[in-house]
Amino acid sequence: MRIMGIDYGDKRIGIALSDETGILASGVETIRWNGRDPDYAIRRICGLAAERGVTEIVIGMPRRTDGRPGASADKAESLAAALEVETGLLVTRRDERYTTVIASRMMREAGRTQKDRNEIIDQIAAVVILQEVLDGRRRGDNRI
């Protein structure tokens, strides 16, 4: 069982994968794109899912601090719906509030330079999203 985590962005999409036991999430790739051609992003994500034997996808849904959908929520939802159709997999939507902040703090504490952080921030945010889901499921929280 391998699960893919996605941090959606208009310029970059971070991708993370769980290990086969569903315990640990790791960053895999940052897809750079123009934000206007979803087919490119969908093809790349579907290719990674097929190559890596993914059985489920978790996508972060942008929310404001008050819980209302963020500016990119509709685009992330469109991507999630397209991935469901293209892959035939379950695509779980997950609140992604603060994941980029958490990812940035983690990298800063690890001594990463600003340049390093900019290169992989989206992957690390995808790791945070996916790891929260994996941890919740191990605790028996089926809502996550």
Backbone as a printed PyTorch tensor [residue, N CA C, xyz], in Angstrom:
tensor([[[  0.8460,  -1.1760,   0.0000],
         [  0.0000,   0.0000,   0.0000],
         [  0.8930,   1.2410,   0.0000]],

        [[  0.8970,   1.9800,  -1.0640],
         [  1.6940,   3.2000,  -1.1590],
         [  0.7400,   4.3570,  -1.4460]],

        [[  0.8510,   5.4160,  -0.6520],
         [ -0.0250,   6.5740,  -0.7810],
         [  0.8000,   7.7620,  -1.2460]],

        [[  0.2240,   8.5490,  -2.1440],
         [  0.8730,   9.7510,  -2.6570],
         [  0.2500,  10.9700,  -1.9850]],

        [[  1.0950,  11.9110,  -1.5680],
         [  0.6320,  13.1870,  -1.0290],
         [  0.9540,  14.2940,  -2.0090]],

        [[  0.0310,  15.2460,  -2.1450],
         [  0.2120,  16.3430,  -3.0980],
         [ -0.0320,  17.6790,  -2.4040]],

        [[  0.9260,  18.5980,  -2.5970],
         [  0.7600,  19.9890,  -2.1900],
         [  0.6030,  20.7960,  -3.4720]],

        [[ -0.6330,  21.2590,  -3.7290],
         [ -0.9420,  21.9730,  -4.9710],
         [ -0.4960,  23.4270,  -4.9030]],

        [[  0.0640,  23.9170,  -6.0030],
         [  0.3940,  25.3250,  -6.1540],
         [  0.2800,  25.7200,  -7.6170]],

        [[  0.0870,  27.0080,  -7.8670],
         [ -0.0640,  27.4850,  -9.2440],
         [  1.2330,  27.4320, -10.0460]],

        [[  2.3750,  27.3640,  -9.3630],
         [  3.6690,  27.2860, -10.0590],
         [  4.3850,  25.9690,  -9.8170]],

        [[  4.1470,  25.3930,  -8.6280],
         [  4.8190,  24.1490,  -8.2680],
         [  3.8310,  23.2370,  -7.5460]],

        [[  4.0030,  21.9370,  -7.7840],
         [  3.2080,  20.9210,  -7.0970],
         [  4.1930,  19.9740,  -6.4220]],

        [[  4.1140,  19.9150,  -5.1050],
         [  4.9890,  19.0270,  -4.3570],
         [  4.3970,  17.6330,  -4.2810]],

        [[  5.2420,  16.6290,  -4.4360],
         [  4.8130,  15.2320,  -4.4100],
         [  5.5930,  14.4870,  -3.3260]],

        [[  4.8580,  13.7280,  -2.5120],
         [  5.4560,  12.8610,  -1.4970],
         [  4.8480,  11.4750,  -1.6420]],

        [[  5.5700,  10.4700,  -1.1770],
         [  5.0690,   9.0910,  -1.1920],
         [  5.2880,   8.4650,   0.1690]],

        [[  4.3700,   7.5950,   0.5420],
         [  4.5740,   6.8120,   1.7590],
         [  5.4400,   5.6070,   1.4230]],

        [[  6.0170,   5.0260,   2.4590],
         [  6.6670,   3.7340,   2.2630],
         [  5.5570,   2.6920,   2.0940]],

        [[  5.9270,   1.4770,   1.7670],
         [  4.9180,   0.4480,   1.4880],
         [  4.0910,   0.0630,   2.7060]],

        [[  4.6200,   0.3280,   3.9040],
         [  3.8780,  -0.0160,   5.1270],
         [  2.9240,   1.0940,   5.5520]],

        [[  2.9980,   2.2440,   4.8980],
         [  2.1190,   3.3470,   5.2440],
         [  2.4920,   4.0370,   6.5420]],

        [[  3.7760,   4.0200,   6.8820],
         [  4.2300,   4.6280,   8.1350],
         [  4.9520,   5.9500,   7.9060]],

        [[  5.7870,   6.0300,   6.8760],
         [  6.6620,   7.1760,   6.6940],
         [  6.4640,   7.8140,   5.3200]],

        [[  6.3490,   9.1500,   5.3050],
         [  6.2320,   9.9010,   4.0530],
         [  7.5800,  10.5090,   3.7000]],

        [[  7.9050,  10.5360,   2.4080],
         [  9.1520,  11.1230,   1.9170],
         [  8.8680,  11.9450,   0.6660]],

        [[  9.6130,  13.0400,   0.5140],
         [  9.4780,  13.8570,  -0.6870],
         [ 10.0260,  13.1380,  -1.8960]],

        [[  9.3660,  13.3330,  -3.0350],
         [  9.7700,  12.6490,  -4.2590],
         [ 10.1360,  13.6320,  -5.3630]],

        [[  9.2860,  14.6230,  -5.5790],
         [  9.4900,  15.4840,  -6.7400],
         [  8.7190,  16.7840,  -6.5630]],

        [[  9.2310,  17.8260,  -7.2160],
         [  8.4940,  19.0720,  -7.3530],
         [  8.2050,  19.2470,  -8.8350]],

        [[  6.9340,  19.2800,  -9.1700],
         [  6.5300,  19.4770, -10.5620],
         [  6.4080,  20.9770, -10.7880]],

        [[  7.2170,  21.4990, -11.6830],
         [  7.1320,  22.9130, -12.0360],
         [  6.2430,  23.0240, -13.2680]],

        [[  5.3050,  23.9720, -13.2030],
         [  4.3850,  24.1190, -14.3210],
         [  3.8890,  25.5590, -14.3880]],

        [[  3.1790,  25.8870, -15.4510],
         [  2.7520,  27.2630, -15.6650],
         [  1.4000,  27.5870, -15.0230]],

        [[  0.7540,  26.6280, -14.4080],
         [ -0.5260,  26.8740, -13.7590],
         [ -1.7010,  26.9640, -14.7090]],

        [[ -1.4380,  26.8970, -15.9960],
         [ -2.5100,  27.0340, -16.9820],
         [ -2.7550,  25.7530, -17.7760]],

        [[ -1.8330,  24.8170, -17.7080],
         [ -1.9580,  23.5830, -18.4810],
         [ -2.0510,  22.4020, -17.5210]],

        [[ -3.2490,  22.1480, -16.9880],
         [ -3.3750,  21.0720, -16.0100],
         [ -3.0430,  19.6940, -16.5870]],

        [[ -3.1620,  19.5320, -17.8980],
         [ -2.8710,  18.2280, -18.4950],
         [ -1.4300,  17.7940, -18.2410]],

        [[ -0.4910,  18.7380, -18.2940],
         [  0.9080,  18.4100, -18.0290],
         [  1.0600,  17.8600, -16.6120]],

        [[  0.5130,  18.5760, -15.6380],
         [  0.6200,  18.1570, -14.2320],
         [ -0.0840,  16.8240, -14.0160]],

        [[ -1.2500,  16.6540, -14.5980],
         [ -2.0120,  15.4140, -14.4310],
         [ -1.2450,  14.2280, -15.0110]],

        [[ -0.6770,  14.4050, -16.2040],
         [  0.1030,  13.3210, -16.8260],
         [  1.2960,  12.9340, -15.9510]],

        [[  1.9960,  13.9290, -15.4160],
         [  3.1750,  13.6300, -14.5900],
         [  2.7780,  12.9210, -13.2990]],

        [[  1.7190,  13.3950, -12.6540],
         [  1.2650,  12.7730, -11.4090],
         [  0.7880,  11.3510, -11.6800]],

        [[  0.0270,  11.1580, -12.7420],
         [ -0.4530,   9.8150, -13.0890],
         [  0.7160,   8.8850, -13.4010]],

        [[  1.7250,   9.4020, -14.0890],
         [  2.9060,   8.6050, -14.3890],
         [  3.6320,   8.1700, -13.1260]],

        [[  3.8120,   9.1010, -12.1930],
         [  4.4580,   8.7580, -10.9250],
         [  3.6370,   7.7330, -10.1520]],

        [[  2.3160,   7.9260, -10.1400],
         [  1.4390,   7.0020,  -9.4120],
         [  1.5550,   5.5900,  -9.9860]],

        [[  1.5740,   5.4840, -11.3010],
         [  1.6890,   4.1660, -11.9350],
         [  3.0650,   3.5480, -11.6820]],

        [[  4.1270,   4.3490, -11.8340],
         [  5.4980,   3.8550, -11.6310],
         [  5.7170,   3.3380, -10.2140]],

        [[  5.1180,   4.0040,  -9.2550],
         [  5.3880,   3.7050,  -7.8470],
         [  4.3330,   2.8260,  -7.1840]],

        [[  3.3380,   2.3780,  -7.9310],
         [  2.3250,   1.4860,  -7.3670],
         [  1.4360,   2.1510,  -6.3260]],

        [[  1.0790,   3.3830,  -6.5700],
         [  0.2430,   4.1420,  -5.6390],
         [ -1.1710,   3.5670,  -5.6200]],

        [[ -1.7390,   3.4610,  -4.4140],
         [ -3.0930,   2.9280,  -4.2470],
         [ -4.0930,   3.9930,  -3.8040]],

        [[ -3.6010,   5.1420,  -3.3720],
         [ -4.4600,   6.2490,  -2.9450],
         [ -3.6690,   7.5420,  -3.0610]],

        [[ -4.3800,   8.6370,  -3.2740],
         [ -3.7650,   9.9580,  -3.3490],
         [ -4.4160,  10.8470,  -2.2960]],

        [[ -3.5820,  11.6250,  -1.6040],
         [ -4.0670,  12.6160,  -0.6480],
         [ -3.6290,  13.9770,  -1.1670]],

        [[ -4.5760,  14.8690,  -1.3700],
         [ -4.2450,  16.2010,  -1.8760],
         [ -4.6300,  17.2510,  -0.8420]],

        [[ -3.7130,  18.1690,  -0.6230],
         [ -3.9760,  19.2670,   0.3010],
         [ -4.9150,  20.2680,  -0.3240]],

        [[ -5.9300,  20.6500,   0.4350],
         [ -6.9030,  21.6300,  -0.0310],
         [ -6.6230,  22.9600,   0.6540]],

        [[ -6.3000,  23.9840,  -0.1260],
         [ -5.9780,  25.2930,   0.4470],
         [ -7.1650,  25.8810,   1.2090]],

        [[ -6.9190,  26.2840,   2.4320],
         [ -7.9350,  26.9000,   3.2840],
         [ -7.3450,  28.1510,   3.9240]],

        [[ -8.2080,  29.1020,   4.1910],
         [ -7.8020,  30.2810,   4.9630],
         [ -7.7540,  29.8820,   6.4290]],

        [[ -7.2100,  30.7510,   7.2510],
         [ -7.1100,  30.4430,   8.6710],
         [ -8.4750,  30.2470,   9.3200]],

        [[ -9.5230,  30.8430,   8.7460],
         [-10.8720,  30.6760,   9.3070],
         [-11.5600,  29.4140,   8.7940]],

        [[-10.8700,  28.6260,   7.9640],
         [-11.4180,  27.3740,   7.4660],
         [-12.1260,  27.4700,   6.1300]],

        [[-12.3850,  28.6760,   5.6580],
         [-13.0270,  28.8290,   4.3460],
         [-12.0370,  28.4790,   3.2360]],

        [[-12.5550,  28.0320,   2.0820],
         [-11.6560,  27.6860,   0.9750],
         [-10.7750,  28.8680,   0.5820]],

        [[ -9.5110,  28.5880,   0.3170],
         [ -8.5710,  29.6030,  -0.1250],
         [ -8.7140,  29.8740,  -1.6130]],

        [[ -7.9070,  30.8030,  -2.0990],
         [ -7.9800,  31.2290,  -3.5000],
         [ -7.7280,  30.0840,  -4.4760]],

        [[ -6.9000,  29.1480,  -4.1240],
         [ -6.5550,  28.0420,  -5.0230],
         [ -7.4030,  26.7890,  -4.8020]],

        [[ -8.3820,  26.8600,  -3.9180],
         [ -9.1680,  25.6690,  -3.5760],
         [ -9.8930,  25.0760,  -4.7860]],

        [[-10.4750,  25.9200,  -5.6280],
         [-11.1790,  25.4130,  -6.8090],
         [-10.2240,  24.6980,  -7.7630]],

        [[ -9.0270,  25.2510,  -7.9230],
         [ -8.0470,  24.6240,  -8.8050],
         [ -7.5730,  23.2860,  -8.2360]],

        [[ -7.3470,  23.2400,  -6.9250],
         [ -6.9360,  21.9870,  -6.2930],
         [ -8.0460,  20.9500,  -6.3930]],

        [[ -9.2810,  21.3800,  -6.2480],
         [-10.4210,  20.4600,  -6.3730],
         [-10.5220,  19.9350,  -7.7970]],

        [[-10.3010,  20.7870,  -8.7840],
         [-10.3260,  20.3450, -10.1880],
         [ -9.2330,  19.3070, -10.4430]],

        [[ -8.0520,  19.5510,  -9.8830],
         [ -6.9600,  18.5860, -10.0310],
         [ -7.3340,  17.2670,  -9.3720]],

        [[ -7.8980,  17.3240,  -8.1690],
         [ -8.2940,  16.1030,  -7.4560],
         [ -9.3220,  15.3120,  -8.2690]],

        [[-10.3150,  16.0000,  -8.8010],
         [-11.3560,  15.3260,  -9.5900],
         [-10.7610,  14.6900, -10.8540]],

        [[ -9.8620,  15.4110, -11.5180],
         [ -9.2280,  14.8690, -12.7250],
         [ -8.3790,  13.6480, -12.3930]],

        [[ -7.6740,  13.6810, -11.2590],
         [ -6.8510,  12.5390, -10.8650],
         [ -7.7090,  11.3240, -10.5350]],

        [[ -8.8730,  11.5410,  -9.9480],
         [ -9.7810,  10.4190,  -9.6830],
         [-10.1840,   9.7380, -10.9800]],

        [[-10.5230,  10.5470, -11.9760],
         [-10.9460,   9.9980, -13.2660],
         [ -9.7870,   9.3010, -13.9780]],

        [[ -8.6370,   9.9670, -14.0300],
         [ -7.4970,   9.4450, -14.7860],
         [ -6.8520,   8.2180, -14.1480]],

        [[ -6.8000,   8.1800, -12.8150],
         [ -6.1160,   7.0720, -12.1460],
         [ -7.0700,   5.9830, -11.6750]],

        [[ -8.3360,   6.3300, -11.4580],
         [ -9.2810,   5.3820, -10.8830],
         [ -9.0480,   5.1580,  -9.3940]],

        [[ -8.1730,   5.9670,  -8.7840],
         [ -7.8420,   5.8180,  -7.3680],
         [ -8.6960,   6.7390,  -6.5050]],

        [[ -8.7890,   6.3940,  -5.2350],
         [ -9.4090,   7.2720,  -4.2600],
         [ -8.4960,   8.4750,  -4.0780]],

        [[ -9.0650,   9.6770,  -4.1780],
         [ -8.3130,  10.9060,  -3.9340],
         [ -8.9410,  11.5810,  -2.7200]],

        [[ -8.2210,  11.5340,  -1.6150],
         [ -8.6870,  12.0910,  -0.3530],
         [ -8.2820,  13.5500,  -0.2730]],

        [[ -9.2350,  14.3990,   0.1010],
         [ -8.9450,  15.8230,   0.2730],
         [ -8.5890,  16.0670,   1.7350]],

        [[ -7.5560,  16.8820,   1.9520],
         [ -7.0550,  17.1310,   3.3110],
         [ -6.7870,  18.6110,   3.4900]],

        [[ -7.2570,  19.1740,   4.5780],
         [ -6.9880,  20.5700,   4.9180],
         [ -5.4780,  20.7580,   5.0090]],

        [[ -4.9680,  21.7460,   4.2970],
         [ -3.5140,  21.9360,   4.2900],
         [ -3.0780,  23.2210,   4.9980]],

        [[ -3.9470,  23.8020,   5.8070],
         [ -3.5530,  25.0280,   6.5080],
         [ -2.2500,  24.8190,   7.2670]],

        [[ -1.3660,  25.7770,   7.1350],
         [ -0.0940,  25.8540,   7.8710],
         [  0.9640,  24.8440,   7.4150]],

        [[  0.6940,  24.0120,   6.4210],
         [  1.6950,  23.0150,   6.0480],
         [  2.9590,  23.6600,   5.4840]],

        [[  2.8310,  24.7320,   4.7210],
         [  4.0180,  25.3950,   4.1840],
         [  4.7990,  26.0600,   5.3080]],

        [[  4.1040,  26.6250,   6.2770],
         [  4.7700,  27.2330,   7.4350],
         [  5.5340,  26.1650,   8.2080]],

        [[  4.8980,  25.0270,   8.4420],
         [  5.5440,  23.9170,   9.1570],
         [  6.7590,  23.4310,   8.3770]],

        [[  6.5940,  23.2640,   7.0640],
         [  7.7000,  22.7850,   6.2240],
         [  8.8680,  23.7640,   6.2550]],

        [[  8.5850,  25.0410,   6.1730],
         [  9.6320,  26.0520,   6.1980],
         [ 10.3730,  26.0410,   7.5340]],

        [[  9.6350,  25.9170,   8.6200],
         [ 10.2540,  25.8670,   9.9460],
         [ 11.1430,  24.6350,  10.0770]],

        [[ 10.6620,  23.4850,   9.5890],
         [ 11.4470,  22.2550,   9.6620],
         [ 12.7760,  22.4160,   8.9240]],

        [[ 12.7260,  23.0040,   7.7390],
         [ 13.9450,  23.1500,   6.9480],
         [ 14.8840,  24.1790,   7.5660]],

        [[ 14.3250,  25.2570,   8.1080],
         [ 15.1560,  26.2650,   8.7710],
         [ 15.8680,  25.6480,   9.9750]],

        [[ 15.1230,  24.8540,  10.7670],
         [ 15.7190,  24.2020,  11.9350],
         [ 16.7700,  23.1710,  11.5420]],

        [[ 16.6420,  22.6190,  10.3530],
         [ 17.6210,  21.6460,   9.8560],
         [ 18.8370,  22.3340,   9.2340]],

        [[ 18.8260,  23.6690,   9.2270],
         [ 19.9630,  24.4140,   8.7170],
         [ 19.9790,  24.6040,   7.2170]],

        [[ 18.8640,  24.4010,   6.5560],
         [ 18.7990,  24.5790,   5.1020],
         [ 18.8580,  26.0610,   4.7470]],

        [[ 19.5550,  26.3870,   3.6790],
         [ 19.6150,  27.7700,   3.2160],
         [ 18.2840,  28.1530,   2.5800]],

        [[ 18.0890,  29.4440,   2.4120],
         [ 16.8580,  29.9230,   1.7810],
         [ 16.7240,  29.3470,   0.3720]],

        [[ 17.8220,  29.2660,  -0.3560],
         [ 17.7860,  28.7080,  -1.7130],
         [ 17.3370,  27.2480,  -1.6720]],

        [[ 17.9030,  26.4590,  -0.7520],
         [ 17.4970,  25.0520,  -0.6000],
         [ 16.0130,  24.9490,  -0.2650]],

        [[ 15.5740,  25.8140,   0.6440],
         [ 14.1620,  25.7700,   1.0650],
         [ 13.2450,  26.0530,  -0.1100]],

        [[ 13.6050,  27.0430,  -0.9280],
         [ 12.7630,  27.3800,  -2.0830],
         [ 12.6630,  26.2280,  -3.0690]],

        [[ 13.7330,  25.4460,  -3.1830],
         [ 13.7480,  24.3350,  -4.1360],
         [ 12.8300,  23.1880,  -3.7310]],

        [[ 12.7120,  22.9330,  -2.4190],
         [ 11.9690,  21.7350,  -2.0050],
         [ 10.8090,  22.0030,  -1.0510]],

        [[ 10.4520,  23.2620,  -0.8370],
         [  9.3910,  23.5890,   0.1230],
         [  8.0860,  22.8680,  -0.2040]],

        [[  7.7520,  22.7510,  -1.4770],
         [  6.4900,  22.1190,  -1.8680],
         [  6.5110,  20.6140,  -1.6000]],

        [[  7.6640,  19.9810,  -1.8190],
         [  7.7900,  18.5560,  -1.4900],
         [  7.6260,  18.3330,   0.0070]],

        [[  8.2620,  19.1900,   0.8010],
         [  8.1820,  19.0360,   2.2500],
         [  6.7600,  19.2960,   2.7310]],

        [[  6.0750,  20.2660,   2.1350],
         [  4.6680,  20.5060,   2.4940],
         [  3.8280,  19.2700,   2.1520]],

        [[  4.1110,  18.6210,   1.0210],
         [  3.3990,  17.3820,   0.6640],
         [  3.6940,  16.2820,   1.6790]],

        [[  4.9400,  16.2330,   2.1600],
         [  5.3120,  15.2630,   3.1950],
         [  4.4940,  15.5200,   4.4570]],

        [[  4.3790,  16.7840,   4.8600],
         [  3.6180,  17.1340,   6.0670],
         [  2.1580,  16.7090,   5.9150]],

        [[  1.5570,  17.0190,   4.7780],
         [  0.1610,  16.6480,   4.5190],
         [ -0.0050,  15.1350,   4.6350]],

        [[  0.8380,  14.3950,   3.9370],
         [  0.7300,  12.9410,   3.9130],
         [  1.0450,  12.3360,   5.2790]],

        [[  2.0770,  12.8270,   5.9530],
         [  2.4480,  12.2600,   7.2500],
         [  1.3360,  12.4510,   8.2770]],

        [[  0.6360,  13.5900,   8.2300],
         [ -0.4910,  13.8160,   9.1420],
         [ -1.5880,  12.7680,   8.9180]],

        [[ -1.8300,  12.4440,   7.6700],
         [ -2.8380,  11.4260,   7.3460],
         [ -2.3780,  10.0490,   7.8320]],

        [[ -1.1280,   9.6970,   7.5400],
         [ -0.6110,   8.3950,   7.9550],
         [ -0.6530,   8.2510,   9.4770]],

        [[ -0.2160,   9.2870,  10.1860],
         [ -0.2180,   9.2440,  11.6490],
         [ -1.6410,   9.1170,  12.1830]],

        [[ -2.5650,   9.8650,  11.6090],
         [ -3.9610,   9.7910,  12.0440],
         [ -4.5580,   8.4110,  11.8390]],

        [[ -4.2570,   7.8040,  10.7400],
         [ -4.7830,   6.4640,  10.4750],
         [ -4.1990,   5.4280,  11.4320]],

        [[ -2.9140,   5.5700,  11.7600],
         [ -2.3210,   4.6360,  12.7210],
         [ -2.9440,   4.7820,  14.0990]],

        [[ -3.3650,   5.9990,  14.4330],
         [ -4.0420,   6.2340,  15.7170],
         [ -5.4950,   5.7520,  15.6850]],

        [[ -5.9650,   5.3640,  14.5050],
         [ -7.3420,   4.8950,  14.3740],
         [ -8.3260,   6.0130,  14.0570]],

        [[ -7.8220,   7.1660,  13.6900],
         [ -8.6900,   8.2930,  13.3290],
         [ -9.0580,   8.1470,  11.8530]],

        [[-10.1990,   7.5620,  11.5700],
         [-10.6070,   7.2950,  10.2020],
         [-11.1150,   8.5350,   9.4730]],

        [[-11.2570,   9.6460,  10.1830],
         [-11.7020,  10.8760,   9.5240],
         [-10.5930,  11.4880,   8.6970]],

        [[ -9.3580,  11.0750,   8.9470],
         [ -8.2140,  11.6720,   8.2650],
         [ -7.8360,  10.8180,   7.0700]]])
